[in-house]
Amino acid sequence: MSDQAIITAAISILLLPLLSYALTFFFGRMLPRKGDFIGVTLMGVALVQALRIFIAFWQVGDPTHRVEKAFTWLDLGGFRLDAGILVDGMTSVMLMVVCIVSFLVHLYSTGYMHGDRRYERFFAFLGFFTFSMIGIVLANNLFFLYVFWELVGLSSYLLIGFFFHKHSAANANKKAFLTNRVGDWGFWLGILAFFTATGTLNYFELFAEVHAGAIKGPLLAWAGVGLFMGCVGKSAQMPLHIWLPDAMEGPTPVSALIHAATMVAAGVYMVARLAPLFGPDAMLVILYVGAVTAFITATIALVKTDIKRVLAFSTLSQLGYMVMSLGAGDPVNAMYHLTTHAMFKALLFLGAGSVIHAVHSQEMPDMGGLRKKMPITFVTFLIATLAISGVPLLSGFYSKDGILGSVLAFGMLEGHYLPFILGITAAALTPFYMFRIVFLTFFGQPRDHHKFDHAHESGRAMTIPLIVLAVMSVIAAGIPGNTADKSWFRKFAVAYDVPAIAAQYQAQKAPVSVVAHQEDVHGDVAHEHGEAGHGEAIHGEAAPDHDGHAMPAAHDGHAGAHVETHAAHGHDDHVAHVHHTAHVRAMIMSIFVATLGITASWWTYHRRRVNPAAIQARLPFAHKVLQGQYFFDELYAATVYRFTLWWAAVCAAFDRIVIDGIVNGTGYVTRMVSWVSSLCDRYIVDGAVNGVAAVLQGAGEGFRRVQTGRIQTYLVYVSASVLVLILIYRVL
């Protein structure tokens, strides 16, 4: 498959869900089945295209191979912004994950959402959601990553609040949207920091510039933490995890799509894709945030009775594992676990949806004994539960073991053991609360006979996706599988070779003539000094060591290089030995805690040898804290929300008293001045003008009466005038 064919296929994968959205949204009401076949068909085509790209990169077998295509999107002279597509091994895997889950969710929704009054709108929004996530996967620069990042947020808002007639759903989508705005604010600041320091937004150019020291020190740490805030929001890490449990108000297929392949996967994918931009300080923050999230959310899942909410906290815990792996410097295992998790978590949510569809309840106390009535749902749900619990031979075991091994190795090398302790504890809690779901839902006697009597297995549109995902939950890690460096995943993703990327970038950046000239100059200098080649010490001179101190020149010009090489090999061998030891220990411990968790759950909820109510009565405070989800919502309500409302009231008062006072006062003064001006105009200006006119008009009226046009009248006036003049003359 040629590079151009790969780019064409990638563009088609991006546009097909958008076409599905447009056709279904505008014409769905007029089409048979309200156009649901459009989304299913187009996503099927997109899946085929994704499979073609996946096979092409499988055949290449080089995880560093990439295909990139860009064009100028905006050119303002001194500032140019390119839009481009990046396809590499990691991209091909993510395209498969998104397209598989989205296609199966589309198919599943034809049965689950059948009869809904906004049926066509639901399928339109699914297409738009998929388009937004694929845009994140294919973007080759931070700007368009951010554009599609925000579109994913909009899509989640539309689908979480799909049942907007319910106040809980309307509140949930607003909570998700606003909580993510906090993370996206930091994400945008991080993007601006890197762009200001480097002048570029392209991923690999950024890697090269950061490697060259364009941004370093505290600024690099804060910029990295800013980028990570985007992950904290989208991937629901502490303390911005509060939106994800409430997102269960959306339809169950939406929950499967969000938790498996789209929104929450975006944050992990972003950090893995941009791994070279995170300095040591930022990585340490990422490590501890992931570890705390994995542990705390796993403890909350122990007490929840809503089947979807338990799965939501399970997702939070598994995302914590992925983020913990990123912080330990192992983005490959993080992406490996994201891939396997997508399959069994989509299966868990769709299986839960099948149960909810059958009993019309999300509360596990209303269920029980469903395995005989819903055998396909039961078997597939059990497979997914075994996978997420870390049982060997299933996909979740290998990817989770890889993460725990990397985190333990980090602790052994750097002295940070707390993340591993939290991670292995969460690994023990996961099988306990997951098998709690299995035992309370599918085993025992039915606790609500009315719901049990009406329960039945779901139709083919819903069970076929369950079967496919069950198979994927077994084989997603590979056959045989192991940690990411020993599985099929190594064909698609490895840690970035940043020095090689930087060298390639500098070579492309420098003009050919300059490079040739530099090579000639270096060659002449080497010849004049008698050097055998670049990088070798000059005979008889001192070569600086790593600390900048002079080392005695060796008799052999290569001795210094040999010493450094042996030291590097010694360090690498030590690190490799630590990693091997850590992975073996982590594997043994993970198998042990998984067995312990399953056994404890079986003993408690199936054999009924332990009474959870008695434990709850003995530990009322702990139960209250877990049931209240550590009171994060209450804390935010008492601090952030209250401060926001107080500040809004202050701003409203300032606007009302000061701003409106100035504006209204100015208006009042203006009206008064206008009234006085109108008086002056009416009585003085108009009075003078009208007075003169009245005098003239009166004079004219008087003269008009004198001018009669009769000769007799004029003779009388003349005679009278003469008499008056004679009289005056005589008197005076």
MOGIDA-V113605 format. One record per residue. N is the residue number from 1. RES is the residue in one small letter. SS is DSSP state (2 for helix, 1 for strand, 0 for the rest). PSI is psi as a letter, one per 30 degrees, with the letter a starting at -180 (999 if undefined). NEAR is the number of other C-alpha atoms within 8 Angstrom. Layout:
N;RES;SS;PSI;NEAR + N;RES;SS;PSI;NEAR
This chain:
1;m;0;k;5 + 2;s;0;l;5 + 3;d;2;e;7 + 4;q;2;e;6 + 5;a;2;e;8 + 6;i;2;e;12 + 7;i;2;e;13 + 8;t;2;e;8 + 9;a;2;e;11 + 10;a;2;e;13 + 11;i;2;e;8 + 12;s;2;e;10 + 13;i;2;e;13 + 14;l;2;e;11 + 15;l;2;f;9 + 16;l;2;e;12 + 17;p;2;e;16 + 18;l;2;e;11 + 19;l;2;e;9 + 20;s;2;e;14 + 21;y;2;e;15 + 22;a;2;e;9 + 23;l;2;e;11 + 24;t;2;e;18 + 25;f;2;e;10 + 26;f;2;f;7 + 27;f;2;g;9 + 28;g;2;e;13 + 29;r;2;f;9 + 30;m;2;f;6 + 31;l;0;l;8 + 32;p;2;k;5 + 33;r;2;g;6 + 34;k;2;g;11 + 35;g;2;g;13 + 36;d;2;f;12 + 37;f;2;f;7 + 38;i;2;e;10 + 39;g;2;e;16 + 40;v;2;e;11 + 41;t;2;e;8 + 42;l;2;e;11 + 43;m;2;e;14 + 44;g;2;e;10 + 45;v;2;e;8 + 46;a;2;e;13 + 47;l;2;e;13 + 48;v;2;e;8 + 49;q;2;e;12 + 50;a;2;e;15 + 51;l;2;e;9 + 52;r;2;e;8 + 53;i;2;e;12 + 54;f;2;e;12 + 55;i;2;e;8 + 56;a;2;e;9 + 57;f;2;f;14 + 58;w;2;e;9 + 59;q;2;e;6 + 60;v;2;e;7 + 61;g;0;g;8 + 62;d;0;j;8 + 63;p;0;f;11 + 64;t;0;f;10 + 65;h;0;k;8 + 66;r;1;l;8 + 67;v;1;k;10 + 68;e;1;k;10 + 69;k;1;k;8 + 70;a;1;l;8 + 71;f;1;l;7 + 72;t;1;k;9 + 73;w;1;e;8 + 74;l;1;k;7 + 75;d;1;j;9 + 76;l;0;g;6 + 77;g;0;d;5 + 78;g;0;f;5 + 79;f;0;k;6 + 80;r;1;k;10 + 81;l;1;k;8 + 82;d;1;k;9 + 83;a;1;k;12 + 84;g;1;l;11 + 85;i;1;k;11 + 86;l;1;k;12 + 87;v;1;j;14 + 88;d;1;a;13 + 89;g;2;e;15 + 90;m;2;e;9 + 91;t;2;e;11 + 92;s;2;e;14 + 93;v;2;e;11 + 94;m;2;e;10 + 95;l;2;e;11 + 96;m;2;e;12 + 97;v;2;e;12 + 98;v;2;e;13 + 99;c;2;e;14 + 100;i;2;e;9 + 101;v;2;e;14 + 102;s;2;e;13 + 103;f;2;e;12 + 104;l;2;e;9 + 105;v;2;e;13 + 106;h;2;e;13 + 107;l;2;e;12 + 108;y;2;e;14 + 109;s;2;f;12 + 110;t;2;f;10 + 111;g;2;e;10 + 112;y;2;e;11 + 113;m;0;g;8 + 114;h;0;k;8 + 115;g;0;f;5 + 116;d;0;k;6 + 117;r;0;f;4 + 118;r;0;h;6 + 119;y;2;e;11 + 120;e;2;e;13 + 121;r;2;e;10 + 122;f;2;e;10 + 123;f;2;e;13 + 124;a;2;e;15 + 125;f;2;e;12 + 126;l;2;e;13 + 127;g;2;e;14 + 128;f;2;e;13 + 129;f;2;e;13 + 130;t;2;e;13 + 131;f;2;e;13 + 132;s;2;e;13 + 133;m;2;e;15 + 134;i;2;e;12 + 135;g;2;e;11 + 136;i;2;e;13 + 137;v;2;e;10 + 138;l;2;f;11 + 139;a;1;k;13 + 140;n;0;g;13 + 141;n;1;l;11 + 142;l;2;e;11 + 143;f;2;e;8 + 144;f;2;f;11 + 145;l;2;e;12 + 146;y;2;e;10 + 147;v;2;e;8 + 148;f;2;f;12 + 149;w;2;e;12 + 150;e;2;e;8 + 151;l;2;e;10 + 152;v;2;e;13 + 153;g;2;e;11 + 154;l;2;e;9 + 155;s;2;e;12 + 156;s;2;e;14 + 157;y;2;e;12 + 158;l;2;e;10 + 159;l;2;e;14 + 160;i;2;e;16 + 161;g;0;g;14 + 162;f;0;e;10 + 163;f;0;i;11 + 164;f;0;f;8 + 165;h;0;f;6 + 166;k;0;k;7 + 167;h;2;e;7 + 168;s;2;e;7 + 169;a;2;e;16 + 170;a;2;e;12 + 171;n;2;e;9 + 172;a;2;e;14 + 173;n;2;e;15 + 174;k;2;e;9 + 175;k;2;e;9 + 176;a;2;e;13 + 177;f;2;e;12 + 178;l;2;e;8 + 179;t;2;e;11 + 180;n;2;f;13 + 181;r;2;e;9 + 182;v;2;e;9 + 183;g;2;e;15 + 184;d;2;f;11 + 185;w;2;e;10 + 186;g;2;e;14 + 187;f;2;e;13 + 188;w;2;e;11 + 189;l;2;e;11 + 190;g;2;e;14 + 191;i;2;e;13 + 192;l;2;e;8 + 193;a;2;e;10 + 194;f;2;e;14 + 195;f;2;e;10 + 196;t;2;e;7 + 197;a;2;e;8 + 198;t;2;f;11 + 199;g;0;g;7 + 200;t;0;l;8 + 201;l;0;f;11 + 202;n;1;k;9 + 203;y;2;e;10 + 204;f;2;f;8 + 205;e;2;e;11 + 206;l;2;e;13 + 207;f;2;e;13 + 208;a;2;e;15 + 209;e;2;e;12 + 210;v;2;e;13 + 211;h;2;e;10 + 212;a;0;f;7 + 213;g;0;g;7 + 214;a;0;f;9 + 215;i;0;k;11 + 216;k;0;l;9 + 217;g;2;b;6 + 218;p;2;e;6 + 219;l;2;e;9 + 220;l;2;e;12 + 221;a;2;e;14 + 222;w;2;e;10 + 223;a;2;e;13 + 224;g;2;e;13 + 225;v;2;e;13 + 226;g;2;e;14 + 227;l;2;e;15 + 228;f;2;f;13 + 229;m;2;e;13 + 230;g;2;e;15 + 231;c;2;e;16 + 232;v;2;e;15 + 233;g;2;e;17 + 234;k;2;e;13 + 235;s;0;g;15 + 236;a;0;h;16 + 237;q;0;l;15 + 238;m;0;k;10 + 239;p;0;g;7 + 240;l;0;g;12 + 241;h;0;f;12 + 242;i;2;f;10 + 243;w;2;f;12 + 244;l;2;e;11 + 245;p;2;e;9 + 246;d;2;f;8 + 247;a;2;f;13 + 248;m;2;f;13 + 249;e;2;f;11 + 250;g;0;l;13 + 251;p;0;k;11 + 252;t;2;e;11 + 253;p;2;e;13 + 254;v;2;e;12 + 255;s;2;e;12 + 256;a;2;e;15 + 257;l;2;e;13 + 258;i;2;e;12 + 259;h;2;f;15 + 260;a;2;e;14 + 261;a;0;f;13 + 262;t;0;c;14 + 263;m;2;e;14 + 264;v;2;f;14 + 265;a;2;f;14 + 266;a;2;e;14 + 267;g;2;e;15 + 268;v;2;e;16 + 269;y;2;e;10 + 270;m;2;e;9 + 271;v;2;e;13 + 272;a;2;e;12 + 273;r;2;e;6 + 274;l;0;g;9 + 275;a;2;e;9 + 276;p;2;f;9 + 277;l;2;f;10 + 278;f;0;j;13 + 279;g;0;l;10 + 280;p;2;e;7 + 281;d;2;e;8 + 282;a;2;e;12 + 283;m;2;e;13 + 284;l;2;e;10 + 285;v;2;e;10 + 286;i;2;e;13 + 287;l;2;e;15 + 288;y;2;e;11 + 289;v;2;e;13 + 290;g;2;e;17 + 291;a;2;e;16 + 292;v;2;e;12 + 293;t;2;e;13 + 294;a;2;e;17 + 295;f;2;e;13 + 296;i;2;e;9 + 297;t;2;f;12 + 298;a;2;e;15 + 299;t;2;e;11 + 300;i;2;e;12 + 301;a;2;f;13 + 302;l;0;f;10 + 303;v;0;f;9 + 304;k;0;k;10 + 305;t;0;f;9 + 306;d;1;j;9 + 307;i;2;e;12 + 308;k;2;e;10 + 309;r;2;e;12 + 310;v;2;e;13 + 311;l;2;e;11 + 312;a;2;e;12 + 313;f;2;f;13 + 314;s;2;e;12 + 315;t;2;e;10 + 316;l;2;e;17 + 317;s;2;e;15 + 318;q;2;e;10 + 319;l;2;e;15 + 320;g;2;e;15 + 321;y;2;e;15 + 322;m;2;e;16 + 323;v;2;e;15 + 324;m;2;e;17 + 325;s;2;e;17 + 326;l;2;e;16 + 327;g;2;f;14 + 328;a;0;g;12 + 329;g;0;g;7 + 330;d;0;i;12 + 331;p;2;f;12 + 332;v;2;e;11 + 333;n;2;f;14 + 334;a;2;e;17 + 335;m;2;e;12 + 336;y;2;e;12 + 337;h;2;e;13 + 338;l;2;e;11 + 339;t;2;e;12 + 340;t;2;e;14 + 341;h;2;e;12 + 342;a;2;e;13 + 343;m;2;e;16 + 344;f;2;f;16 + 345;k;2;e;14 + 346;a;2;e;14 + 347;l;2;e;16 + 348;l;2;e;13 + 349;f;2;e;14 + 350;l;2;e;14 + 351;g;2;e;13 + 352;a;2;e;11 + 353;g;2;e;11 + 354;s;2;e;13 + 355;v;2;e;10 + 356;i;2;e;10 + 357;h;2;f;10 + 358;a;2;e;11 + 359;v;2;f;11 + 360;h;0;h;8 + 361;s;0;k;7 + 362;q;0;f;8 + 363;e;1;k;9 + 364;m;2;e;12 + 365;p;2;f;8 + 366;d;2;f;10 + 367;m;0;a;16 + 368;g;0;k;17 + 369;g;0;g;13 + 370;l;0;f;15 + 371;r;0;f;10 + 372;k;0;e;6 + 373;k;0;f;9 + 374;m;0;i;12 + 375;p;2;e;10 + 376;i;2;e;9 + 377;t;2;e;14 + 378;f;2;e;12 + 379;v;2;e;8 + 380;t;2;e;13 + 381;f;2;e;13 + 382;l;2;e;9 + 383;i;2;e;11 + 384;a;2;e;14 + 385;t;2;e;13 + 386;l;2;e;11 + 387;a;2;e;15 + 388;i;2;f;14 + 389;s;0;f;13 + 390;g;0;h;18 + 391;v;0;k;12 + 392;p;0;l;8 + 393;l;0;f;8 + 394;l;0;l;14 + 395;s;2;e;17 + 396;g;2;f;16 + 397;f;2;e;14 + 398;y;2;e;16 + 399;s;2;e;17 + 400;k;2;e;11 + 401;d;2;e;14 + 402;g;2;e;13 + 403;i;2;e;16 + 404;l;2;e;15 + 405;g;2;e;15 + 406;s;2;e;14 + 407;v;2;e;13 + 408;l;2;e;13 + 409;a;2;e;13 + 410;f;2;e;12 + 411;g;2;e;13 + 412;m;2;e;11 + 413;l;2;e;8 + 414;e;2;f;6 + 415;g;0;g;7 + 416;h;0;j;8 + 417;y;0;f;10 + 418;l;2;e;7 + 419;p;2;e;14 + 420;f;2;e;12 + 421;i;2;e;8 + 422;l;2;e;12 + 423;g;2;e;13 + 424;i;2;f;12 + 425;t;2;e;9 + 426;a;2;e;13 + 427;a;2;f;13 + 428;a;2;e;13 + 429;l;2;e;12 + 430;t;2;e;14 + 431;p;2;f;17 + 432;f;2;e;14 + 433;y;2;f;12 + 434;m;2;e;10 + 435;f;2;f;12 + 436;r;2;e;11 + 437;i;2;e;10 + 438;v;2;e;11 + 439;f;2;e;13 + 440;l;2;f;14 + 441;t;2;e;11 + 442;f;2;f;12 + 443;f;0;l;12 + 444;g;0;a;9 + 445;q;0;k;6 + 446;p;0;k;11 + 447;r;0;f;8 + 448;d;0;j;9 + 449;h;2;e;7 + 450;h;2;e;6 + 451;k;2;e;11 + 452;f;2;e;13 + 453;d;2;e;6 + 454;h;2;f;8 + 455;a;0;k;11 + 456;h;0;l;7 + 457;e;0;k;11 + 458;s;0;l;10 + 459;g;0;l;7 + 460;r;2;e;6 + 461;a;2;f;11 + 462;m;2;e;15 + 463;t;2;e;12 + 464;i;2;e;8 + 465;p;2;e;13 + 466;l;2;e;13 + 467;i;2;e;10 + 468;v;2;e;8 + 469;l;2;e;12 + 470;a;2;e;15 + 471;v;2;e;8 + 472;m;2;e;10 + 473;s;2;f;16 + 474;v;2;e;12 + 475;i;2;f;10 + 476;a;0;f;10 + 477;a;0;f;17 + 478;g;0;l;10 + 479;i;0;j;5 + 480;p;0;l;6 + 481;g;0;l;12 + 482;n;0;a;12 + 483;t;0;l;11 + 484;a;2;e;14 + 485;d;2;f;7 + 486;k;2;g;9 + 487;s;0;a;12 + 488;w;2;f;10 + 489;f;2;f;10 + 490;r;2;f;11 + 491;k;2;f;11 + 492;f;0;f;17 + 493;a;0;k;11 + 494;v;0;l;8 + 495;a;0;k;7 + 496;y;0;k;6 + 497;d;0;i;6 + 498;v;2;e;10 + 499;p;2;e;8 + 500;a;2;e;7 + 501;i;2;e;11 + 502;a;2;e;14 + 503;a;2;e;9 + 504;q;2;e;8 + 505;y;2;e;11 + 506;q;2;e;9 + 507;a;2;e;8 + 508;q;2;f;7 + 509;k;2;e;6 + 510;a;0;k;8 + 511;p;0;k;7 + 512;v;2;e;6 + 513;s;2;e;6 + 514;v;2;e;8 + 515;v;2;e;10 + 516;a;2;e;8 + 517;h;2;e;8 + 518;q;2;e;8 + 519;e;2;e;8 + 520;d;2;e;8 + 521;v;2;e;8 + 522;h;2;e;8 + 523;g;2;e;8 + 524;d;2;e;8 + 525;v;2;e;8 + 526;a;2;e;12 + 527;h;2;e;9 + 528;e;2;e;7 + 529;h;2;f;7 + 530;g;0;g;7 + 531;e;0;k;11 + 532;a;0;f;7 + 533;g;0;l;6 + 534;h;0;k;6 + 535;g;0;f;4 + 536;e;0;k;10 + 537;a;0;k;12 + 538;i;0;k;11 + 539;h;0;k;9 + 540;g;0;g;7 + 541;e;0;l;8 + 542;a;0;k;10 + 543;a;1;k;11 + 544;p;1;k;9 + 545;d;0;a;8 + 546;h;0;f;5 + 547;d;0;g;5 + 548;g;0;f;6 + 549;h;0;l;7 + 550;a;1;k;8 + 551;m;1;k;8 + 552;p;0;k;7 + 553;a;0;k;12 + 554;a;0;l;10 + 555;h;0;e;7 + 556;d;0;k;6 + 557;g;0;f;11 + 558;h;0;f;9 + 559;a;2;e;9 + 560;g;2;e;11 + 561;a;2;e;8 + 562;h;2;e;8 + 563;v;2;e;8 + 564;e;2;e;8 + 565;t;2;e;8 + 566;h;2;e;8 + 567;a;2;e;8 + 568;a;2;e;8 + 569;h;2;e;8 + 570;g;2;e;8 + 571;h;2;e;8 + 572;d;2;e;8 + 573;d;2;e;8 + 574;h;2;e;8 + 575;v;2;e;9 + 576;a;2;e;8 + 577;h;2;e;8 + 578;v;2;e;11 + 579;h;2;e;11 + 580;h;2;e;8 + 581;t;2;e;9 + 582;a;2;e;13 + 583;h;2;e;15 + 584;v;2;e;9 + 585;r;2;e;9 + 586;a;2;e;12 + 587;m;2;e;11 + 588;i;2;e;8 + 589;m;2;e;9 + 590;s;2;e;13 + 591;i;2;e;11 + 592;f;2;e;8 + 593;v;2;e;11 + 594;a;2;e;15 + 595;t;2;e;8 + 596;l;2;e;9 + 597;g;2;e;13 + 598;i;2;e;11 + 599;t;2;e;9 + 600;a;2;e;9 + 601;s;2;e;14 + 602;w;2;e;12 + 603;w;2;e;11 + 604;t;2;e;12 + 605;y;2;f;12 + 606;h;2;e;11 + 607;r;0;f;7 + 608;r;0;h;8 + 609;r;0;f;7 + 610;v;0;k;7 + 611;n;0;j;8 + 612;p;2;e;7 + 613;a;2;e;6 + 614;a;2;e;7 + 615;i;2;e;8 + 616;q;2;e;9 + 617;a;2;e;7 + 618;r;2;f;6 + 619;l;0;i;8 + 620;p;2;e;8 + 621;f;2;e;6 + 622;a;2;e;7 + 623;h;2;e;10 + 624;k;2;e;8 + 625;v;2;e;10 + 626;l;2;e;11 + 627;q;2;e;10 + 628;g;0;g;7 + 629;q;2;h;8 + 630;y;2;g;7 + 631;f;2;h;8 + 632;f;2;e;8 + 633;d;2;e;7 + 634;e;2;e;7 + 635;l;2;e;9 + 636;y;2;e;10 + 637;a;2;e;9 + 638;a;2;f;9 + 639;t;2;d;8 + 640;v;2;e;9 + 641;y;2;e;9 + 642;r;2;e;10 + 643;f;2;e;9 + 644;t;2;e;8 + 645;l;2;e;8 + 646;w;2;e;8 + 647;w;2;e;8 + 648;a;2;e;8 + 649;a;2;e;8 + 650;v;2;e;8 + 651;c;2;e;8 + 652;a;2;e;8 + 653;a;2;e;9 + 654;f;2;e;9 + 655;d;2;e;9 + 656;r;2;e;9 + 657;i;2;e;8 + 658;v;2;d;9 + 659;i;2;e;9 + 660;d;2;e;9 + 661;g;2;e;9 + 662;i;2;e;8 + 663;v;2;e;8 + 664;n;2;e;8 + 665;g;2;e;8 + 666;t;2;e;8 + 667;g;2;e;8 + 668;y;2;e;8 + 669;v;2;e;8 + 670;t;2;e;8 + 671;r;2;e;8 + 672;m;2;e;8 + 673;v;2;e;8 + 674;s;2;e;8 + 675;w;2;e;8 + 676;v;2;e;8 + 677;s;2;e;8 + 678;s;2;e;8 + 679;l;2;e;9 + 680;c;2;e;9 + 681;d;2;e;9 + 682;r;2;e;9 + 683;y;2;f;9 + 684;i;2;d;9 + 685;v;2;e;9 + 686;d;2;e;9 + 687;g;2;e;9 + 688;a;2;e;9 + 689;v;2;e;8 + 690;n;2;e;8 + 691;g;2;e;8 + 692;v;2;e;8 + 693;a;2;e;8 + 694;a;2;e;8 + 695;v;2;e;8 + 696;l;2;e;8 + 697;q;2;e;8 + 698;g;2;e;8 + 699;a;2;e;8 + 700;g;2;e;8 + 701;e;2;e;8 + 702;g;2;e;8 + 703;f;2;e;8 + 704;r;2;e;8 + 705;r;2;e;7 + 706;v;2;e;6 + 707;q;0;i;6 + 708;t;0;f;7 + 709;g;0;g;4 + 710;r;0;k;6 + 711;i;2;e;6 + 712;q;2;e;6 + 713;t;2;e;8 + 714;y;2;e;8 + 715;l;2;e;8 + 716;v;2;e;8 + 717;y;2;e;8 + 718;v;2;e;8 + 719;s;2;e;8 + 720;a;2;e;8 + 721;s;2;e;8 + 722;v;2;e;8 + 723;l;2;e;8 + 724;v;2;e;8 + 725;l;2;e;8 + 726;i;2;e;8 + 727;l;2;e;8 + 728;i;2;e;8 + 729;y;2;e;7 + 730;r;2;e;6 + 731;v;2;e;5 + 732;l;0;999;4
